[in-house]
Amino acid sequence: MTRETVRIAMNGVTGRMGYRQHLVRSVLAIREQGGVDLGEGTVLWPEPVLVGRREHALRELADRHGLEHWSTDLDAVLDDPSVDIYFDAQVTSAREEALRKAIAAGKHIYCEKPTATGLEGALELARLARAAGIKHGVVQDKLFLPGLLKLKRLIDGGFFGQILSVRGEFGYWVFEGDWQKAQRPSWNYRAEDGGGIVADMFPHWEYLLHELFGAVRTVQAQVVTHVPTRWDEGGRPYDATADDAAYGIFQLEGGAVAQINSSWAVRVNRDELVEFQVDGTEGSAVAGLRGCRAQHRSATPRPVWNPDLPVTDRFREQWQEVPDNAVFGNGFTAQWELFLRHVALDEPWSWDLLAGARGVQLAELGLRSSAEGRRLTVPELAL
């Protein structure tokens, strides 16, 4: 076997998402499985270079996982010709500047979303990357979730007939931080720091809807800050200036309507933290992170509304579980492997910085729709 090393500058790995999903469960997991098999006796071996602002945190991570390379000097890392890829999982407000530097240094780009705090910045990144001739990708992990892969199998097999509607429910109660520790960092609830559920989740909804059902053509949203005061990591109260809930309606190319509720101020009464129900002329399905249940038109019961009698139908029992029929790995790992193959072998790749800009665009239009109280058209983006 021949080993080819690809060095990856990983910025933001001291944060929850950057550490758990990208460093441990993706790059280090790929190393544990022996690298990425490129075929013909060649293996691609990812070598992370940890980057961040906190020296002690980087040193501790490197020691914990037996890694040799880390730095608090991003410019020096980007100037290193042996570094091939720059990955960014920083807070959103710091991402755009770092990506610009990495593109200027000629590094391939892989990053979390949103790619920038505004559409113009996101589009400019895509233009710069194209002009530089580099490979570039944006994390779109939910496409690789087992439940949604099963849902895609149903779509590709024509199970639904004509898809009529999509209904999504996402969220959970994020503790305010006073009597129980919050599950999310405090910057998520400060607009001045790039926080907000629209900026966080609408990019996810854009690529899911776009890839599975059709491009978003209009958006109408109601954006709310339900919990006005929260407590930060030091136990200090602060004003929550960012939105913590958004209720959106999206008209899709082809005529289907999607309605998605996103909230960090909702208590969960469903099987998973995110669920999507898809209804079509021939059948329906409900998909979550891992599971997917379906009901064909031939097996659809005949409910009758009668408020004077108790309901005897056990509706949940009338759905059929969609089988795995495959072994599903971690979605972040799966996309990392595809991006590394794209860099090494130039294999096809569609989740680029322009796709990331579409997510920023939808978030921007969602906030504007709520502020103006009207439905907005989503223009098609081009570089």
SULBEL-V562817 format. One record per residue. NEAR is the number of other ideal C-beta (glycine too) atoms within 8 Angstrom. Layout:
near:NEAR
near:NEAR
This chain:
near:5
near:6
near:8
near:10
near:8
near:13
near:13
near:14
near:15
near:15
near:14
near:14
near:15
near:10
near:11
near:6
near:10
near:16
near:12
near:9
near:11
near:17
near:15
near:10
near:11
near:13
near:12
near:11
near:11
near:14
near:10
near:6
near:6
near:6
near:11
near:11
near:7
near:11
near:5
near:4
near:5
near:11
near:12
near:13
near:10
near:13
near:9
near:13
near:14
near:14
near:14
near:12
near:3
near:8
near:6
near:6
near:9
near:15
near:9
near:8
near:15
near:13
near:7
near:6
near:9
near:5
near:9
near:3
near:10
near:11
near:11
near:9
near:6
near:12
near:7
near:8
near:12
near:13
near:7
near:9
near:4
near:5
near:13
near:9
near:13
near:16
near:11
near:14
near:13
near:11
near:10
near:10
near:7
near:8
near:15
near:12
near:7
near:13
near:15
near:10
near:11
near:13
near:15
near:8
near:9
near:6
near:13
near:10
near:16
near:13
near:14
near:11
near:12
near:14
near:16
near:15
near:9
near:8
near:10
near:6
near:12
near:17
near:12
near:9
near:17
near:15
near:9
near:11
near:13
near:8
near:6
near:9
near:4
near:10
near:9
near:12
near:14
near:15
near:11
near:12
near:10
near:11
near:11
near:10
near:11
near:10
near:13
near:15
near:11
near:13
near:15
near:9
near:10
near:15
near:13
near:6
near:6
near:7
near:12
near:15
near:10
near:7
near:13
near:8
near:10
near:16
near:10
near:13
near:9
near:11
near:14
near:9
near:8
near:10
near:9
near:11
near:12
near:7
near:4
near:7
near:5
near:12
near:6
near:7
near:8
near:12
near:9
near:11
near:14
near:12
near:9
near:5
near:8
near:11
near:12
near:13
near:14
near:14
near:13
near:11
near:10
near:15
near:15
near:12
near:15
near:13
near:15
near:12
near:15
near:12
near:7
near:9
near:12
near:9
near:9
near:15
near:9
near:10
near:15
near:10
near:13
near:7
near:12
near:9
near:10
near:7
near:11
near:5
near:9
near:12
near:12
near:10
near:6
near:4
near:7
near:6
near:7
near:11
near:5
near:12
near:9
near:13
near:12
near:15
near:16
near:17
near:10
near:16
near:11
near:15
near:9
near:15
near:6
near:7
near:5
near:11
near:11
near:16
near:11
near:12
near:13
near:14
near:12
near:13
near:10
near:10
near:5
near:8
near:3
near:8
near:5
near:10
near:9
near:11
near:12
near:13
near:10
near:16
near:10
near:12
near:7
near:10
near:12
near:11
near:15
near:12
near:13
near:14
near:9
near:8
near:13
near:14
near:11
near:13
near:11
near:10
near:8
near:4
near:8
near:8
near:7
near:4
near:6
near:4
near:4
near:5
near:4
near:3
near:5
near:3
near:4
near:3
near:7
near:5
near:7
near:5
near:5
near:9
near:9
near:8
near:7
near:12
near:4
near:7
near:4
near:5
near:4
near:7
near:6
near:9
near:11
near:13
near:12
near:10
near:15
near:13
near:10
near:10
near:12
near:13
near:12
near:13
near:11
near:11
near:7
near:4
near:7
near:4
near:10
near:5
near:11
near:12
near:14
near:10
near:13
near:18
near:16
near:12
near:17
near:17
near:14
near:15
near:13
near:10
near:11
near:15
near:13
near:9
near:14
near:11
near:7
near:7
near:5
near:6
near:8
near:11
near:6
near:12
near:5
near:5
near:9
near:3
near:7
